[in-house]
Amino acid sequence: MNARIETAFNRRHTLALYLREAKYEFLRVLRTPAFSVPTLVFAPMFYLLFGVLLNRGNAGAASYLMATYSVFGVIGPGLFGFGVGLAMDRERGLLTLKRVQPVPALAPLLARMGMAMLFAACIGVILLALGMTLGGVRMGPAQSALLLCVDILGVMPFCALGLLIGTVSSGSGAPAVVNLIYMPMALLSGLWLPLKMLPAVIGQLAPLWPAWHLGQLALKLVDQDDGRPAWMHVAVLLGFTALCLWLAQRRLQRA
């Protein structure tokens, strides 16, 4: 009986540590509007320009760009939240400090991932609202819910990539590294404009990018993907996530 009580107490204590870490991460983001505001408005701003104003009356283009810009938007919190944030924490010695505290090793990472998923949900909702009110997009409740799920769950591979970047870059160099990966990958994956408008070789190489696979999952929900099966894209994203986490773990063990 005493063992059961002790086990229950330990579980509650561990859960409290995870929740406290999530609370601190939430407060940290609230206190840094220079990160949170651009992250939330960057993709919607581009969608308003290219998906609504420049394609007025073209519901097909508005649907395509709503799906791809939602993916473009949710990649940012994963890359910047982990890549830049972790690199700065590592450089300041905060990771070393947390290792000697009674905090589960996964708690800070899960807190950052939860915050990235919250940002992804907000960005997805904003783009859905803009697309369905200003862009003439027509989507049912089930399609909208599935697109939000793709956005929210799709942030995880890029959290893993951001984690890897954060383990190999310095705090000052991480923003440049993230931008060098983020912007070209978005363009070459067809997230800014359809790949058919770019040279053919870019379309042939697009499956090399994880963002392309996530974009194809989103485009499948508006019937504008290239027709490849969803399971293939999911498998690639899962494999990419596992590889990045494995490399990041090896790097952290050596640090």
Phi and psi in degrees as GROMACS dihedral restraints (atoms count N, CA, C in turn):
[ dihedral_restraints ]
;  ai    aj    ak    al  type     phi  dphi    fc
    3     4     5     6     1   -63.1    20    10
    4     5     6     7     1   -36.7    20    10
    6     7     8     9     1   -64.5    20    10
    7     8     9    10     1   -39.7    20    10
    9    10    11    12     1   -65.3    20    10
   10    11    12    13     1   -42.0    20    10
   12    13    14    15     1   -62.9    20    10
   13    14    15    16     1   -42.8    20    10
   15    16    17    18     1   -65.0    20    10
   16    17    18    19     1   -39.8    20    10
   18    19    20    21     1   -63.7    20    10
   19    20    21    22     1   -44.0    20    10
   21    22    23    24     1   -63.5    20    10
   22    23    24    25     1   -40.3    20    10
   24    25    26    27     1   -63.7    20    10
   25    26    27    28     1   -43.4    20    10
   27    28    29    30     1   -63.0    20    10
   28    29    30    31     1   -38.6    20    10
   30    31    32    33     1   -65.5    20    10
   31    32    33    34     1   -43.5    20    10
   33    34    35    36     1   -64.9    20    10
   34    35    36    37     1   -38.5    20    10
   36    37    38    39     1   -65.3    20    10
   37    38    39    40     1   -42.7    20    10
   39    40    41    42     1   -64.8    20    10
   40    41    42    43     1   -43.1    20    10
   42    43    44    45     1   -61.4    20    10
   43    44    45    46     1   -39.5    20    10
   45    46    47    48     1   -62.9    20    10
   46    47    48    49     1   -36.6    20    10
   48    49    50    51     1   -65.4    20    10
   49    50    51    52     1   -42.1    20    10
   51    52    53    54     1   -63.9    20    10
   52    53    54    55     1   -43.7    20    10
   54    55    56    57     1   -66.5    20    10
   55    56    57    58     1   -36.9    20    10
   57    58    59    60     1   -66.9    20    10
   58    59    60    61     1   -39.3    20    10
   60    61    62    63     1   -65.3    20    10
   61    62    63    64     1   -38.9    20    10
   63    64    65    66     1   -64.5    20    10
   64    65    66    67     1   -39.5    20    10
   66    67    68    69     1   -62.6    20    10
   67    68    69    70     1   -44.6    20    10
   69    70    71    72     1   -64.4    20    10
   70    71    72    73     1   -38.0    20    10
   72    73    74    75     1   -65.8    20    10
   73    74    75    76     1   -39.8    20    10
   75    76    77    78     1   -63.2    20    10
   76    77    78    79     1   -43.9    20    10
   78    79    80    81     1   -65.9    20    10
   79    80    81    82     1   -37.5    20    10
   81    82    83    84     1   -61.4    20    10
   82    83    84    85     1   -42.8    20    10
   84    85    86    87     1   -67.8    20    10
   85    86    87    88     1   -40.3    20    10
   87    88    89    90     1   -61.3    20    10
   88    89    90    91     1   -31.9    20    10
   90    91    92    93     1   -87.0    20    10
   91    92    93    94     1     0.4    20    10
   93    94    95    96     1  -125.6    20    10
   94    95    96    97     1    70.4    20    10
   96    97    98    99     1   -62.5    20    10
   97    98    99   100     1   -20.1    20    10
   99   100   101   102     1   -64.2    20    10
  100   101   102   103     1   -22.2    20    10
  102   103   104   105     1   -94.5    20    10
  103   104   105   106     1   -47.7    20    10
  105   106   107   108     1   -70.5    20    10
  106   107   108   109     1   -43.0    20    10
  108   109   110   111     1   -65.8    20    10
  109   110   111   112     1   -52.1    20    10
  111   112   113   114     1   -60.9    20    10
  112   113   114   115     1   -35.2    20    10
  114   115   116   117     1   -62.3    20    10
  115   116   117   118     1   -38.3    20    10
  117   118   119   120     1   -77.5    20    10
  118   119   120   121     1   -33.6    20    10
  120   121   122   123     1  -101.9    20    10
  121   122   123   124     1   -11.7    20    10
  123   124   125   126     1   -60.5    20    10
  124   125   126   127     1   -57.2    20    10
  126   127   128   129     1   -66.1    20    10
  127   128   129   130     1   -45.3    20    10
  129   130   131   132     1   -58.6    20    10
  130   131   132   133     1   -35.9    20    10
  132   133   134   135     1   -64.0    20    10
  133   134   135   136     1   -45.3    20    10
  135   136   137   138     1   -64.7    20    10
  136   137   138   139     1   -37.1    20    10
  138   139   140   141     1   -66.1    20    10
  139   140   141   142     1   -40.8    20    10
  141   142   143   144     1   -59.9    20    10
  142   143   144   145     1   -38.4    20    10
  144   145   146   147     1   -73.8    20    10
  145   146   147   148     1   -54.3    20    10
  147   148   149   150     1   -89.6    20    10
  148   149   150   151     1   -32.5    20    10
  150   151   152   153     1   -89.7    20    10
  151   152   153   154     1   -25.0    20    10
  153   154   155   156     1  -111.4    20    10
  154   155   156   157     1   -59.8    20    10
  156   157   158   159     1   -68.2    20    10
  157   158   159   160     1   -43.5    20    10
  159   160   161   162     1   -85.8    20    10
  160   161   162   163     1    -8.7    20    10
  162   163   164   165     1  -128.6    20    10
  163   164   165   166     1    38.3    20    10
  165   166   167   168     1   -60.0    20    10
  166   167   168   169     1   127.4    20    10
  168   169   170   171     1    87.7    20    10
  169   170   171   172     1    -7.3    20    10
  171   172   173   174     1  -102.1    20    10
  172   173   174   175     1    89.9    20    10
  174   175   176   177     1   -66.7    20    10
  175   176   177   178     1   -31.2    20    10
  177   178   179   180     1   -63.6    20    10
  178   179   180   181     1   -46.4    20    10
  180   181   182   183     1   -65.6    20    10
  181   182   183   184     1   -39.3    20    10
  183   184   185   186     1   -63.5    20    10
  184   185   186   187     1   -38.5    20    10
  186   187   188   189     1   -67.4    20    10
  187   188   189   190     1   -45.4    20    10
  189   190   191   192     1   -58.5    20    10
  190   191   192   193     1   -51.0    20    10
  192   193   194   195     1   -71.5    20    10
  193   194   195   196     1   -28.8    20    10
  195   196   197   198     1   -63.1    20    10
  196   197   198   199     1   -43.0    20    10
  198   199   200   201     1   -66.6    20    10
  199   200   201   202     1   -46.7    20    10
  201   202   203   204     1   -74.0    20    10
  202   203   204   205     1   -35.2    20    10
  204   205   206   207     1   -72.8    20    10
  205   206   207   208     1   -25.6    20    10
  207   208   209   210     1   -65.9    20    10
  208   209   210   211     1   -39.9    20    10
  210   211   212   213     1   -66.4    20    10
  211   212   213   214     1   -44.5    20    10
  213   214   215   216     1   -56.5    20    10
  214   215   216   217     1   -41.1    20    10
  216   217   218   219     1   -67.9    20    10
  217   218   219   220     1   -39.2    20    10
  219   220   221   222     1   -79.4    20    10
  220   221   222   223     1   -17.3    20    10
  222   223   224   225     1   -66.7    20    10
  223   224   225   226     1   -35.8    20    10
  225   226   227   228     1   -56.7    20    10
  226   227   228   229     1   -51.2    20    10
  228   229   230   231     1   -58.7    20    10
  229   230   231   232     1   -36.1    20    10
  231   232   233   234     1   -67.6    20    10
  232   233   234   235     1   -47.5    20    10
  234   235   236   237     1   -70.2    20    10
  235   236   237   238     1   -47.7    20    10
  237   238   239   240     1   -76.5    20    10
  238   239   240   241     1   -39.4    20    10
  240   241   242   243     1   -62.5    20    10
  241   242   243   244     1   -40.2    20    10
  243   244   245   246     1   -91.9    20    10
  244   245   246   247     1   -49.1    20    10
  246   247   248   249     1   -61.2    20    10
  247   248   249   250     1   -54.2    20    10
  249   250   251   252     1   -77.8    20    10
  250   251   252   253     1   -46.8    20    10
  252   253   254   255     1   -60.9    20    10
  253   254   255   256     1   -45.9    20    10
  255   256   257   258     1   -67.2    20    10
  256   257   258   259     1   -40.3    20    10
  258   259   260   261     1   -61.3    20    10
  259   260   261   262     1   -41.5    20    10
  261   262   263   264     1   -68.3    20    10
  262   263   264   265     1   -40.1    20    10
  264   265   266   267     1   -63.8    20    10
  265   266   267   268     1   -40.1    20    10
  267   268   269   270     1   -67.0    20    10
  268   269   270   271     1   -39.8    20    10
  270   271   272   273     1   -68.4    20    10
  271   272   273   274     1   -34.4    20    10
  273   274   275   276     1   -81.5    20    10
  274   275   276   277     1    -7.2    20    10
  276   277   278   279     1    86.1    20    10
  277   278   279   280     1     8.8    20    10
  279   280   281   282     1   -68.0    20    10
  280   281   282   283     1   -34.8    20    10
  282   283   284   285     1   -65.1    20    10
  283   284   285   286     1   -40.4    20    10
  285   286   287   288     1   -63.5    20    10
  286   287   288   289     1   -39.9    20    10
  288   289   290   291     1   -62.9    20    10
  289   290   291   292     1   -42.5    20    10
  291   292   293   294     1   -66.9    20    10
  292   293   294   295     1   -28.2    20    10
  294   295   296   297     1   -65.0    20    10
  295   296   297   298     1   -28.9    20    10
  297   298   299   300     1   -95.2    20    10
  298   299   300   301     1     0.3    20    10
  300   301   302   303     1   -96.2    20    10
  301   302   303   304     1   157.6    20    10
  303   304   305   306     1   -77.6    20    10
  304   305   306   307     1    58.1    20    10
  306   307   308   309     1  -120.4    20    10
  307   308   309   310     1   129.4    20    10
  309   310   311   312     1   -54.8    20    10
  310   311   312   313     1   139.9    20    10
  312   313   314   315     1   -59.7    20    10
  313   314   315   316     1   -31.4    20    10
  315   316   317   318     1   -82.3    20    10
  316   317   318   319     1   -15.2    20    10
  318   319   320   321     1   -58.2    20    10
  319   320   321   322     1   -49.6    20    10
  321   322   323   324     1   -62.7    20    10
  322   323   324   325     1   -37.6    20    10
  324   325   326   327     1   -68.6    20    10
  325   326   327   328     1   -42.9    20    10
  327   328   329   330     1   -66.4    20    10
  328   329   330   331     1   -34.4    20    10
  330   331   332   333     1   -64.3    20    10
  331   332   333   334     1   -43.2    20    10
  333   334   335   336     1   -65.6    20    10
  334   335   336   337     1   -39.9    20    10
  336   337   338   339     1   -65.4    20    10
  337   338   339   340     1   -42.2    20    10
  339   340   341   342     1   -60.7    20    10
  340   341   342   343     1   -40.2    20    10
  342   343   344   345     1   -67.3    20    10
  343   344   345   346     1   -39.1    20    10
  345   346   347   348     1   -63.7    20    10
  346   347   348   349     1   -39.2    20    10
  348   349   350   351     1   -68.6    20    10
  349   350   351   352     1   -34.3    20    10
  351   352   353   354     1   -65.2    20    10
  352   353   354   355     1   -43.4    20    10
  354   355   356   357     1   -61.8    20    10
  355   356   357   358     1   -42.0    20    10
  357   358   359   360     1   -60.4    20    10
  358   359   360   361     1   -41.9    20    10
  360   361   362   363     1   -63.0    20    10
  361   362   363   364     1   -43.5    20    10
  363   364   365   366     1   -63.7    20    10
  364   365   366   367     1   -44.3    20    10
  366   367   368   369     1   -63.6    20    10
  367   368   369   370     1   -42.7    20    10
  369   370   371   372     1   -61.6    20    10
  370   371   372   373     1   -42.4    20    10
  372   373   374   375     1   -65.4    20    10
  373   374   375   376     1   -42.7    20    10
  375   376   377   378     1   -61.4    20    10
  376   377   378   379     1   -45.3    20    10
  378   379   380   381     1   -68.5    20    10
  379   380   381   382     1   -37.6    20    10
  381   382   383   384     1   -61.3    20    10
  382   383   384   385     1   -43.0    20    10
  384   385   386   387     1   -64.1    20    10
  385   386   387   388     1   -43.1    20    10
  387   388   389   390     1   -65.9    20    10
  388   389   390   391     1   -43.1    20    10
  390   391   392   393     1   -65.1    20    10
  391   392   393   394     1   -40.0    20    10
  393   394   395   396     1   -83.9    20    10
  394   395   396   397     1   -18.3    20    10
  396   397   398   399     1  -101.4    20    10
  397   398   399   400     1   -40.4    20    10
  399   400   401   402     1  -107.2    20    10
  400   401   402   403     1   -26.8    20    10
  402   403   404   405     1   -94.3    20    10
  403   404   405   406     1    -6.1    20    10
  405   406   407   408     1    74.4    20    10
  406   407   408   409     1    19.3    20    10
  408   409   410   411     1   -75.5    20    10
  409   410   411   412     1   138.1    20    10
  411   412   413   414     1  -117.2    20    10
  412   413   414   415     1   112.7    20    10
  414   415   416   417     1  -137.5    20    10
  415   416   417   418     1   140.0    20    10
  417   418   419   420     1   -78.8    20    10
  418   419   420   421     1   168.9    20    10
  420   421   422   423     1   -57.6    20    10
  421   422   423   424     1   -39.2    20    10
  423   424   425   426     1   -66.2    20    10
  424   425   426   427     1   -43.9    20    10
  426   427   428   429     1   -62.3    20    10
  427   428   429   430     1   -43.6    20    10
  429   430   431   432     1   -62.9    20    10
  430   431   432   433     1   -42.2    20    10
  432   433   434   435     1   -64.6    20    10
  433   434   435   436     1   -40.2    20    10
  435   436   437   438     1   -67.4    20    10
  436   437   438   439     1   -38.0    20    10
  438   439   440   441     1   -64.6    20    10
  439   440   441   442     1   -39.3    20    10
  441   442   443   444     1   -64.1    20    10
  442   443   444   445     1   -38.4    20    10
  444   445   446   447     1   -64.2    20    10
  445   446   447   448     1   -41.8    20    10
  447   448   449   450     1   -60.2    20    10
  448   449   450   451     1   -42.9    20    10
  450   451   452   453     1   -65.0    20    10
  451   452   453   454     1   -46.9    20    10
  453   454   455   456     1   -69.2    20    10
  454   455   456   457     1   -47.5    20    10
  456   457   458   459     1   -74.6    20    10
  457   458   459   460     1   -28.3    20    10
  459   460   461   462     1   -70.0    20    10
  460   461   462   463     1   -12.4    20    10
  462   463   464   465     1   -72.5    20    10
  463   464   465   466     1   -20.9    20    10
  465   466   467   468     1   -63.7    20    10
  466   467   468   469     1   -44.0    20    10
  468   469   470   471     1   -58.3    20    10
  469   470   471   472     1   -32.1    20    10
  471   472   473   474     1   -84.6    20    10
  472   473   474   475     1   -22.1    20    10
  474   475   476   477     1   -64.3    20    10
  475   476   477   478     1   -42.1    20    10
  477   478   479   480     1   -64.8    20    10
  478   479   480   481     1   -41.8    20    10
  480   481   482   483     1   -64.9    20    10
  481   482   483   484     1   -41.9    20    10
  483   484   485   486     1   -61.8    20    10
  484   485   486   487     1   -39.0    20    10
  486   487   488   489     1   -60.1    20    10
  487   488   489   490     1   -43.0    20    10
  489   490   491   492     1   -63.7    20    10
  490   491   492   493     1   -44.0    20    10
  492   493   494   495     1   -61.6    20    10
  493   494   495   496     1   -41.2    20    10
  495   496   497   498     1   -65.0    20    10
  496   497   498   499     1   -24.3    20    10
  498   499   500   501     1   -85.1    20    10
  499   500   501   502     1   -16.4    20    10
  501   502   503   504     1  -113.6    20    10
  502   503   504   505     1   -11.7    20    10
  504   505   506   507     1  -108.9    20    10
  505   506   507   508     1   156.1    20    10
  507   508   509   510     1   -80.7    20    10
  508   509   510   511     1   166.0    20    10
  510   511   512   513     1   -62.3    20    10
  511   512   513   514     1   -36.8    20    10
  513   514   515   516     1   -78.5    20    10
  514   515   516   517     1   -28.9    20    10
  516   517   518   519     1   -89.7    20    10
  517   518   519   520     1   -18.3    20    10
  519   520   521   522     1   -60.6    20    10
  520   521   522   523     1   -43.5    20    10
  522   523   524   525     1   -57.6    20    10
  523   524   525   526     1   -40.4    20    10
  525   526   527   528     1   -66.7    20    10
  526   527   528   529     1   -41.3    20    10
  528   529   530   531     1   -63.7    20    10
  529   530   531   532     1   -44.0    20    10
  531   532   533   534     1   -61.9    20    10
  532   533   534   535     1   -45.0    20    10
  534   535   536   537     1   -66.4    20    10
  535   536   537   538     1   -35.3    20    10
  537   538   539   540     1   -66.0    20    10
  538   539   540   541     1   -25.5    20    10
  540   541   542   543     1   -91.6    20    10
  541   542   543   544     1   -44.9    20    10
  543   544   545   546     1   -63.5    20    10
  544   545   546   547     1   -54.7    20    10
  546   547   548   549     1   -67.7    20    10
  547   548   549   550     1   -50.7    20    10
  549   550   551   552     1   -61.6    20    10
  550   551   552   553     1   -39.4    20    10
  552   553   554   555     1   -62.1    20    10
  553   554   555   556     1   -40.1    20    10
  555   556   557   558     1   -63.4    20    10
  556   557   558   559     1   -44.5    20    10
  558   559   560   561     1   -66.1    20    10
  559   560   561   562     1   -47.2    20    10
  561   562   563   564     1   -73.9    20    10
  562   563   564   565     1   -11.7    20    10
  564   565   566   567     1   -96.2    20    10
  565   566   567   568     1    -0.3    20    10
  567   568   569   570     1    79.4    20    10
  568   569   570   571     1    23.9    20    10
  570   571   572   573     1   -85.4    20    10
  571   572   573   574     1   -24.7    20    10
  573   574   575   576     1   -89.3    20    10
  574   575   576   577     1   -36.8    20    10
  576   577   578   579     1  -157.1    20    10
  577   578   579   580     1   156.2    20    10
  579   580   581   582     1   -56.6    20    10
  580   581   582   583     1   143.6    20    10
  582   583   584   585     1   -64.7    20    10
  583   584   585   586     1   -24.6    20    10
  585   586   587   588     1   -66.6    20    10
  586   587   588   589     1   -14.7    20    10
  588   589   590   591     1   -89.3    20    10
  589   590   591   592     1    -3.9    20    10
  591   592   593   594     1  -108.9    20    10
  592   593   594   595     1   167.1    20    10
  594   595   596   597     1   -54.7    20    10
  595   596   597   598     1   147.0    20    10
  597   598   599   600     1   -58.5    20    10
  598   599   600   601     1   -33.9    20    10
  600   601   602   603     1   -63.9    20    10
  601   602   603   604     1   -31.0    20    10
  603   604   605   606     1   -66.9    20    10
  604   605   606   607     1   -40.8    20    10
  606   607   608   609     1   -65.3    20    10
  607   608   609   610     1   -34.1    20    10
  609   610   611   612     1   -70.2    20    10
  610   611   612   613     1   -31.6    20    10
  612   613   614   615     1   -91.1    20    10
  613   614   615   616     1    -8.9    20    10
  615   616   617   618     1   -56.4    20    10
  616   617   618   619     1   -37.0    20    10
  618   619   620   621     1   -62.7    20    10
  619   620   621   622     1    -9.3    20    10
  621   622   623   624     1   -74.2    20    10
  622   623   624   625     1   -16.8    20    10
  624   625   626   627     1   -98.3    20    10
  625   626   627   628     1   131.8    20    10
  627   628   629   630     1   -62.7    20    10
  628   629   630   631     1   -31.3    20    10
  630   631   632   633     1   -63.0    20    10
  631   632   633   634     1   -33.1    20    10
  633   634   635   636     1   -63.7    20    10
  634   635   636   637     1   -42.1    20    10
  636   637   638   639     1   -66.0    20    10
  637   638   639   640     1   -40.8    20    10
  639   640   641   642     1   -67.2    20    10
  640   641   642   643     1   -38.9    20    10
  642   643   644   645     1   -62.3    20    10
  643   644   645   646     1   -37.4    20    10
  645   646   647   648     1   -66.6    20    10
  646   647   648   649     1   -36.2    20    10
  648   649   650   651     1   -63.5    20    10
  649   650   651   652     1   -41.2    20    10
  651   652   653   654     1   -68.2    20    10
  652   653   654   655     1   -41.9    20    10
  654   655   656   657     1   -67.5    20    10
  655   656   657   658     1   -27.3    20    10
  657   658   659   660     1   -61.7    20    10
  658   659   660   661     1   -29.3    20    10
  660   661   662   663     1   -77.3    20    10
  661   662   663   664     1   -15.9    20    10
  663   664   665   666     1  -113.5    20    10
  664   665   666   667     1    16.4    20    10
  666   667   668   669     1    58.5    20    10
  667   668   669   670     1    41.4    20    10
  669   670   671   672     1  -133.1    20    10
  670   671   672   673     1    22.2    20    10
  672   673   674   675     1   -84.0    20    10
  673   674   675   676     1  -180.0    20    10
  675   676   677   678     1   -88.6    20    10
  676   677   678   679     1     3.8    20    10
  678   679   680   681     1    94.1    20    10
  679   680   681   682     1    -3.1    20    10
  681   682   683   684     1   -73.9    20    10
  682   683   684   685     1   152.3    20    10
  684   685   686   687     1   -66.5    20    10
  685   686   687   688     1   147.6    20    10
  687   688   689   690     1   -64.0    20    10
  688   689   690   691     1   -35.3    20    10
  690   691   692   693     1   -62.2    20    10
  691   692   693   694     1   -31.9    20    10
  693   694   695   696     1   -64.5    20    10
  694   695   696   697     1   -44.6    20    10
  696   697   698   699     1   -64.7    20    10
  697   698   699   700     1   -41.2    20    10
  699   700   701   702     1   -63.5    20    10
  700   701   702   703     1   -42.1    20    10
  702   703   704   705     1   -63.1    20    10
  703   704   705   706     1   -42.2    20    10
  705   706   707   708     1   -63.6    20    10
  706   707   708   709     1   -43.8    20    10
  708   709   710   711     1   -65.8    20    10
  709   710   711   712     1   -39.2    20    10
  711   712   713   714     1   -65.4    20    10
  712   713   714   715     1   -43.6    20    10
  714   715   716   717     1   -63.8    20    10
  715   716   717   718     1   -41.1    20    10
  717   718   719   720     1   -62.8    20    10
  718   719   720   721     1   -42.2    20    10
  720   721   722   723     1   -61.9    20    10
  721   722   723   724     1   -46.1    20    10
  723   724   725   726     1   -62.5    20    10
  724   725   726   727     1   -41.0    20    10
  726   727   728   729     1   -64.5    20    10
  727   728   729   730     1   -45.5    20    10
  729   730   731   732     1   -63.5    20    10
  730   731   732   733     1   -41.4    20    10
  732   733   734   735     1   -65.0    20    10
  733   734   735   736     1   -39.4    20    10
  735   736   737   738     1   -64.8    20    10
  736   737   738   739     1   -45.5    20    10
  738   739   740   741     1   -65.3    20    10
  739   740   741   742     1   -39.6    20    10
  741   742   743   744     1   -65.6    20    10
  742   743   744   745     1   -39.7    20    10
  744   745   746   747     1   -63.4    20    10
  745   746   747   748     1   -43.6    20    10
  747   748   749   750     1   -60.5    20    10
  748   749   750   751     1   -41.0    20    10
  750   751   752   753     1   -66.4    20    10
  751   752   753   754     1   -43.0    20    10
  753   754   755   756     1   -66.5    20    10
  754   755   756   757     1   -33.9    20    10
  756   757   758   759     1   -66.4    20    10
  757   758   759   760     1   -31.2    20    10
  759   760   761   762     1   -81.6    20    10
  760   761   762   763     1   -21.4    20    10
